[in-house]
Amino acid sequence: MQSPRNLHFAHAFYRTSPPTSRIASPPIMSTSPLDPKTITDIDGYLRPNVPAIIQRHNAYRRWKDTIERYEGGYDKFTKGYHKYGLNVGPNNEIVYREWAPNAREAVLIGDFNEWNRSSHPMKKDDFGVWEITLPALPTGECAIPHDSKIKISMVLPDGNRIERLPAWIKRVTQDLKVSPVYDARFWNPPKAEKYVFKHPRPPKADNLRIYEAHVGISTPEPRVGQYKEFTRDTLPRIKDLGYNTIQLMAVMEHAYYASFGYQVTSFFAATSRCGPPEDLKELVDTAHSLGLTVLLDIVHSHACKNVLDGLNEFDGTDHLYFHEGGKGRHDLWDSRLFNYGNHEVLRFLLSNLRFWADEYQFDGFRFDGVTSMMYKHHGIGTGFSGGYHEYFGDNADEEALVYLMLANDAMHTLFPNTITIAEDVSGMPLLCKPVNVGGVGFDYRLSMAVPDMWIKLLKHKQDSEWDISNIVFTLTNRRHGEKSIAYAESHDQALVGDKTLAFWLMDKEMYTNMSDMTELTPIIARGISLHKMIRLVTHSLGGEGYLNFEGNEFGHPEWLDFPREGNGNSFQYARRQWNIVDDKLLRYRYLNNFDRAMNQLAAKTGWLEAPQEQQAYISLKHEGDKVLAYERAGLLFVFNFHPTNSYTDYRVGIEEAGEYKILLSSDEKIYGGFDNISLDSKFFTTDMEWNNRKNYLQVYIPSRTCIVLGKIGALPTN
């Protein structure tokens, strides 16, 4: 729970609050106690850690009870942006509130009053909240013009004056020709210019196929792409490729473009680099019209340490939104760490989630840096072996875990179709279990070990050295009953300093031999083949969802490097070269075609949403032949990773008897293959046990190819 100092400022809008001594330990009423058996029924190995799990669950229950008793519940508490910041009333009056308990004086300044530091003083209440109301002008218009600059000017107890951007500001802009420091703007467009959502949210997505995208890099031109362009040019590509979900990165306003959006300064402002807020709303609404779910990459794990245009030292203290001293600083990221045990910080962060869901209609969140949040060591210099002692005890950050529990519980309560994904490398048990059974409440976790495995294989092993059993183990090593998002590579693997899978596979020949007018070299042939196989085996075996970073689906030939001092502020590598996949003479289109076919087949057959108890049965892992075979969702997947050997009449076990046909073959010409496999072939099972399956069938499986077979008469007709 929060310290006495923070408790003093806990309830800014509820004057009937009880004394702080009663808030510190409120009676537990709103939720039921956690039965230890509930935890051990999920995982018996958690038995020694049951007290720690119950302790954090009780802390969550106390917070939820406080919110319900004194704040009106999640619904009211998460609407903090309707009270804090600048809000326009029914008569065009403007009410501005800001939490800054250390300030001795506060004044609202801006273009509207010629930056006069005395004309618009604010009043401070007993809870450290400053407030001012600006009546409408005689004309009936707001006293502050739309899109004009504003700040809050404060005098500290030592007499020093500081000026800050409002913490809850919804629009900030940056003019690098003048300064890298942002300007806060009062965003209140005329009614005719406000975007009105026209399309309902799509039903809750399952069988998740996520397209991870960054609006700024989504243009082929050497500049920052715009929301309007993404809506017009990129959304149709995503839909055509068979993805059903978009994950938008770098939306929350951030100080430095090259930070990939991970140095957030203004949490309620959509980045102005890509256009005005109304254009982002149009993007989300248009995506919904296409049946696409839209997730926001949310950064609540840390905040930019900027003082002039961030939250750092907002009221002159080191500890307003953050822990003070070293506890409030992330050494590796050079950023500030939130004090998740503070009531007003919880209001700020939970309201931030609600804001993006309400105002911009986002359908869920990918929480960045969850590992950093859940452990006091932030994962720095720490390897996770899977031992349960690593997840609990002194290393665990209970306050951060409780915040994540509240965040997941609140968003799933307010928006039942919300999807939340945790970026966690540690493998924390119960991370993706509901809060009411002792979990943290996420719907999915990212399978971060999978891309690491592929990179290590391509960097350090020849094809003949690939360990099929280890590949399968890494792809299937996930906690039962907790869903995972699998991916072969995300934005992390595309950044400068690393290479995409396509680059690891084909390197410099991507510049010289990716045209059908040039020789199909062994390197290009291998690269195209393995690129497809890696994606399909990851998609079909690695989890309950799949993710791809934009451009990687067609083997984008270059890394991702944002303009910075080290590269002469060049945009050369901070863009996506759609022209190369659209060029009918280049081989990139083959990879794009396969990605589309893979996603469309997954959508049709539903292998990602197959119940976990019915998930892949792996019947064959042959190290000598380099052949892998497994069944999932009634389909048979066969992979031949051998660099040279092809196999005729290769016997593969199958559970259900019947007649089968090929649904997808990586060897088709349209996917850059050689058309050695006849798609018209029919495969009949033989009633004889093979590889622990009741039947077998025989297939032709050439070197470095994969096929998917389905039973005739049992396939979906949609």
N, C-alpha and C positions, 0 to 999 in steps of 0.2 A: 504493500500500500504506500501511498504518498507520504512525504515528510510533513511535519506540522506547518513548515513555512508554505508549502504548496497547498495544503489543505485550506489555508486562510483565504485563498482565492478561488476555491473550488466552484462555488455556485453563484455565478454572476447574475443570473436572471430569476433566481428563486429565493425571494426574500423570506420565505417561511422555513428556510433550511434550519436544521437543528444545530446545536453547538458542534464545533469540530471534534470534540471528544467522542461524540456519538457517531459522527461520520466515519471516524477511523476504524471502528469495528461494528458495523451495522449488523443487525441480526440477519441470518440467512433465511430467506423466505421464498424467493421467487423461483428457485430451481431445486430439484431434488438432489439429495446427497448421492455421491457416486458409490455404487456397490462394488467392492473389490473383485467380486466374482465376474462382473462385467468385463473387467480388464483381463483377468486371467483366462476367461473363455475365448477372448480374441487371440491371446498369445500367452501360453503358460510360462514362457521364459521371462515375462515381465514381472513375475511374482516378487522378486527382491526389490523392485522399483515401484511397487504399488503405492507405498506411502508418499513418494515424491509426486506421482501422478495425481493422487487424491489431493495433495497439498496445493498443486497448481490449479486443480479443478475447483477447489474451495476458494482460492483467490479470485478465479474467474466468477464464481457465484457471488462473492461479495461485491465485486465491481458491477455485475449485472443488476444486483439488488439495489445498489446505490443509484444507478442510472434510472431504474424503474421507479424508485421511491421519491427521488428528489429532482429528476430531470424529465419525467413524463415518459420514460421508456426510450427504446432505440429510435422510434420515429421522430420524436422531438429532439433528442440529443444529437442526432446525426444531421440535423438541419441548422447547425451552427452558422453556416454561411448566410442564412436569412437574418441573423442578428449581428454577427461580427462583420467587419468590413463595411463597404458602402452599399446601402440598399435604398431603393426608391419606393416611397409610400404611395398610397392611392391618390394623393393630391400633389404628386410630384415633389414632395418634400424628400430630402436626402438625410438618412440617419447613418452616422458613421460611428462604429465602436471598435475599440482596440484594447487588447489586454497588454498592459505595460506597467506592472505594479511598481517598478523601481523609479519611474519618471516622477519628477516633482511638478512639472508643468507640461502641457501638451497643446499644440495648436495645429489645425489643419491648414495647409498652405498649398498653393498651386497657381496655375494660370488664371483661375477664376478670381483670385484676390491679389494678383500681381505679386505672389509669394510674400505677402505681408505676414510677419511672425507675431502679430498681436491682434489682428482683426477677427479671427475665428478661434478663440480659445475653447478648449474642451474641458469637461468636468469629469472628475474621477470619483468613482463610488468606493464603497468599503471593500470591494473585492479586487481592486486594481484595474478596473475596466474604465477607460476613458470614453466619453460620448459627446457628440454634438449633433444637433438637428439643424439643417439648413432649409428654411421654408422656401416654397416655390417663389419665383420672381413675380412681379405684378402681372406679367404676361401669361403666367401660368406655367412657364417653362422651368426646368430644373435650374437651380442656382449654379451648378457646375455644368459647363457644356460637355456634350458627348466627345469622348476621345481626347480630352484635355489632360494635361499633366498635373499630378498631385503628389504630395508627400505628407508625412506627419513629422512635425518638428517638436522635439522634446528637450526639456532642461532636466539634467540629472541632479541628484542631491549635492554633488560637488560644484554645481554651477555651470558645468560644461553643457553645451548644446549639441545634440545629435539630430540627424534627420534620416528617416527611414522610409522605405516603400511599405505601404500597408500590407500586413502579413496575409490577409485574405483577398488580396487584389486579384481581379479576374482578367486583367490585361496588362502586359508590360511589353515595351518595345526597346530595341537596341539599335543605336546608330554607331557602327564601328568607326565611322569617319570622325566622330566626335569623341566617343569614349566607349569602352566595353561595358560600362555600368548601365543597367537598365533604367528606363523611365516608367513609372507607374501611370496608368491612364484610367480615367473614369469611363468605363464602357457602358453606354446606355443608348444604343442606336434607336432611331425613330421606329415606331411600330411597323411601318412599311418595310423596314430594312432588317427586322428581326427574322431569323429563320424559324419557320414553323414546321415541325416534324409531320410528315405526311403518311408514313408507313409504320405499321405495327412492328414490334420486335418479333423476330422469328421464334418458333418454339425452341425450347432448350435443346441445344445441340448435343448429340452423342455421336459415337463413331467419329470422334474429333479428328479432323484433318486441318491442321493449323498452318497458315501462311504468315510467317513472321516478316513484318515489313517496316520500313523506315521511310516516311514520306519524303524527307529531304533528299535521299539518294535515288528516288524513283524516277528521275529524269535522266535521259542519256546526255543531256547538256551539262557542261561544267559549271553548275550553280546549284543553289538549293531548290529542290522541287517544291511545288505548291499543293495545298489540299485540293484545289480545283483540278489540277492536272492528274493527281492520283485518282480522284473520283472518275474522271473522264477516261483515263488511259490504263490505269493499273487494275482497278476493280474488275473490269471485264476479263482481264487475263486470269485473275484469281478464280473467278467463277468458271471460266472455260477449263481450267486445269483440274477442276473437281474438288477444290478445297471448300470446306463449309464454314471455316472460321478464320478471322484475321486477327493477328496480334500486332497492335501498333506500338512502335517504340518511339522514345524521345519526344513524347507529346507534352509532358509537363515541362514548363519553361526552365531551361538550364543555362548556366553561365557560359559554357564553352561548347561550341558545336562539336569539337573533336572528342568530347566526353561521352558521346553516344547517348546523351540524355541522362547520364547518371550523376550529374552535379546540379541537382534541382535548387533553384532559387525561389521561384514563386509556384507554390503547389496547386493553386487554383487557376493558374493561367496556362492556356494552351500556347505552345510556342508560336510566337509571332513571325518567326522566320518563314513559315509555310503559309501564312495568310491569316486573315481575321477569324475570330471564333465562329462566325456564322458559316464559314466555309468548311470547318471541321464538322459542324453539325450536319451539313449537307452530305459530307462524305459518309458519316455513320448512317444517316437515313437512307442514302442510296444503297449502301451495302445491305441494309435490312431489306430493301425492295428486291434485292437479288437473292434473298434467303440466307445471307451471310451473317453469322454471329461475329461481333466485334469485341475483342478484349483489349484492355489498356495495360501496358507495361507500367505498373505502379512502383514508385520508388519511395518506400517508407522505412528503408533500412538505414538511411543516413541522409544528410542534407549538405548542400554546398556551404563552405565556411565563409563565403562572402559576407561582409558586414553592411556595405552600402546598399546592396540590393537583394540581400538574403535574410534569413532568420537569425543568423549569428549575432549575438550581442544586441538583440533587437531593442531592449530597454536599457542598454548599458551594462547589463549583467552578463555573466558567463553562463548562466543557468536557467534562462527563461523556458525555452523549449527543449533544452538539452541538459544532460548531466554536466556538472561543472568539473573542471580539471581534466586529468587524463582519461577518466571514465567516459567523458563526453566527446572523445576524439578517436577517430579511426586512423591509426598510424599508416596503414597501407593505402587507403583511399584519400588521405589528407582532407577529411571531412568531419562534420559534427554528427553526434549520435543522440537520438531522441531519448528523453526521460519518459519511458512508457508507463511509469508509475504515477505520473502527474495527471490530475483530473482534466485540466485544460488542454494538455497535450493530447489526451485521448479524445477530447471533443474535436480538436483540430484535425486529427488524423482520420477518425471515423467519419467526420463530416466531409473530409476530402473524398473518401470513397463514395459517399452518398452524392456528393456534388457531381462527380463524373458520371455516375449512373443516372442521375436525374436530369442534369442540364445538358449532357451530351449523349445520353442514351446508350452508354457503353454497357455491354452485357456481362462483363466480368473482368477479372484482373489476373495478370501474371505478376506475382509478388517477387520483386527483385531482391537478391541478397538475403534470403531467408536464413541461410546457414550463419551468416554474420550476426543476425538478430538473435538467434536461439542460444548462442553460446557466448560466454563472457570473453573467451579468447578470439571470438569472431572468425574462427577457422584459420587464423593466421599461424602458419608454421605447425599446423596440426593435421595429422593424417587420421582418417577414420577406418579402423580395421573391421568394424561391425560389432565389436564388443559392446554389450548393453551398458556397461559402466561409463562409456563415453558420452551417453546421451542424458544422463541424470546426475544428480549430486551438485557439487560446487561449480562445475563447469557450465551448467545450464543457467540461462538468464530467464528466471521465472517471470519477471515483469514483461519482457518482450514476448514470451510464449503466451502469457495471458492476453496481451494486446492482440496477437494473431488469433487467439480463440474468440475474443470479442468481435474482431473484424469479420471473421468468417461467420460467426453466429448472427451478427447484426445484418450482414448483407444477404445471407440466405433467408433470414426472417423477412426482411423488407422486400427482397426481390427473389422469390423462390427459384427462379430459373438462372440465378447467378452461377457463373463458373469461376472457380478460383484455382490457380495453379501456383505451386511453390517451387522456387528455384533453390533446391537444397541438394548439396553434395554429400551430406553426412549420412543419410538413410535413417533419420529419426523415426523410431516406431510410433505409430498412431498419428503421424502427421496428416494422413489423409483418411482419418476416421472422424465421424461426427463428434462435436464437442460434448454431446450428452452421454457418450460412452467413454469419455476420457481422452478423446482425440483433440487435435488442433483445428480440425474442421475443413481442411482443404479438400477439393475434389480430385486433384491430380498433383503429382510431383514430376519434375523433369528427370528423366533417366540420364544423368550427366556422365555416367561412366561409359555409355555407349559410344559417343563421338570420340572420347579419349582412346577407346580401344581401337577404333578404325584408324585414327591418326598414327597411333603407335605401330600398328601392323604395316601401314604404308611406308612409314619412316624406317622401320628397323627389320622388316621381314620380307624375304622373297615369297612369292606365291606358294611355292612348294613347302614353305615352312609354316604356313598358316595352320593353326591348331583349331580344327573345326569344333572340337568339344569346348574349348575356351570361348570361342565366338558365341556358341549356343548358351553357355553358362552366363556370359555377360549380358546377353539379350534377355534372358529369362530370370535373372537374379533380381527379383523384386518381391516386396512383401505381399503376401497373400491378402486379398481383401482391400488393398490400397492401390488405386489406379495410378498408372504412370504414362507420361508422354515420352515416346521414343523419338529419337532423331539421329541421323547420321552426322549432321553438322548444323550448327546454328550461326548466329552472327559472330559468336566467339571464335569459331574456327575460320571465319572469313577475314578477320582483322589482320592488318599488317603485323608482321612478326610471326604469323602462322601462315598456313596455306589451306585453301579449300581442298576437298577431296579430289576434284578435277585437276587441280594444279599439282597435287602430290602424284596423281596418276600419269599426267601427260606433260606437265611442265612446259618448257619452251616450245614443244611441238604444237601446242595449242595456237601459236602464232603463225605456224607455217604449214600445218597439215590437217586443218579442220575444214577444208573445202573438199567437196566431192570431185573437184577438178584436179586435185592432187592425189598422190599415192596414199593408200591406206596403210600406214606404217604399222609395224608390230606394237609400237608404243600407243598409238591412237586406238588401234583395235582392242588392245588390252584395256585401255582407259575407259572407252565407251562401254565395254562389256561389264567391267567390275563396277563402274558407276551405277549402272542399272541394278546389278545384283545386290550391291550393298544397300541400296535404297529399298528394294523389295523385301529383303530378309529383315531389315530393321522395321519396316512398316508392318509386316505381317507377324513378326515374332517378338518384337521388342516392348510392346505395351498395349494400353487401351486407348491410346491416341497417338498421333504422328505429327511432327513439326518439320517444316522446311523454311530456310531463310531465303528471301526473295533473290532470284537469279541463280541460286545454287541448283535449282531443278534442271536447268539446261547447261550446267557446268560453266558458270560465269568465269571467264578466263583470268580475271585479275582479283587481287586481294582488295580489301576495303581500308582506305586510309583517308581520314578527313583532313581538310585543309588545316595546317598548323605551321608553326614557325620552322619545324624540321623539314618540311617539304615545300617551302616557299609559298605556303597558303594555297596550294594547288587543289583543284577539284577533280583532277585527272582520275583519281581512284575513289572518289566519293559519289559515284553515279552507277547506274545500271545500263548496260549496253544492250537494250532490247533489239537494236538493229541486227545483231548477230544471230539471234534466234529467229528473227523474222526473215532472214536471208535464206531463200530456198536452195542456195548452193552450199550452205554451210552445215556441218554435221551436228551443230548444237541443237538443231531442230529435232534430231532423233531422240536425244535425251529428254527434251521437252515433251515429245509425243509419248514416250514411255511413262513419264511422270503423270501425264493426264490419264493414260489407260490404267495405271496402277490405282490412282485415286478413284476413278470411276468404278473399277471392279470392287474396290473396298466399300464404296458407297452401296453398290448393288447387293453384295453378299454379306456385308456387315461383320467382317472378321474382327474389326477393332472392338465392337461392342459384344462379342461373344462372351457369355458369363465366364468368370475366371475358372470355375470348376470344369468348364467345357473347353478350356483353352488348349493351345497347341499340344498335341501328342507327338513327341519327337521319336520317330521309329528308327531313324538311321543317322549315325554320325560316323562315316567311314573315313578314317584319317588317310589311308593309303590312296583310296579313290578320290578323296576330297569331295565326297558327295554327302549332302544333307537332305533329309526328307522328313516332313512333318505334316500333320493334319490340323486344320483350324477352321471352325465354322463350316464343316462339311467339305472343305476343299483340301486338295493334296498339293503341297508345294515341294518341288524337287529342284535342288541347286547342284550344279557341278562346278566347283571352284578350281578344278585341276587345270593347270596352265596349258597342257598339251593333250591330255587323254580325253577322247570321246567314247561313249559307251552305247552299244546297240543292245536292245532287249535287256535293259538293266532292270532287275527285279526290285520292286518297291512294295512294302507292306501297305495295306489299306484295310480299314475296319469294315466298311459297308460294301457289300457285294453289289455289282451292277455294271452298267456301261458308262464310261467316262469320256470326256472330251477336253481338249485344251481350251482354256479361257484366256490365257495370256502366255505369250512366249517372248522372251527377250531377244530371240533370234530372228524376229520378223524384220524385213527390210525397212519398214517405216520406223523402226527403233534402232536402226544402224546395225542390224544383224545380217546373217548370210542366207536366210530362208532355207536352212537345211532341215528344219522341222516342219512336217506337213500338218497344217492346222485342221485338215479334214480327217485326220486319223481318229479312230475310235479305239478305246482301250477297254478290254473285257477282263473282269477279275477272275481269278482262279481260286476255287475253294480249298485253300491250303494255308495253314498258318505260316506267317513270315514276319520276322522282326516283331514278334509279340502282337501281330495284327491277324485278324481272322482270315484275311485274303491277301492276295498280291496281284499286281499287274506289272507289265513290262513296258518300259519307255525307252525312246531314243533320246539321249541327253548329251549333246555335244559339249566340248570344252568351253568353259566360261559362259554357260547359259543357265537360265532358270525357266521353269514352266509352272503354271498353275492349272490343275485339272479339277473339273467339277462333274458331279454325277448327273447324267442326263435324266430329266424328269424331276430332279430335286432342286433345280436352280430357280432363283427368283425370276419372275417374268417382267418386272418393272424395268 
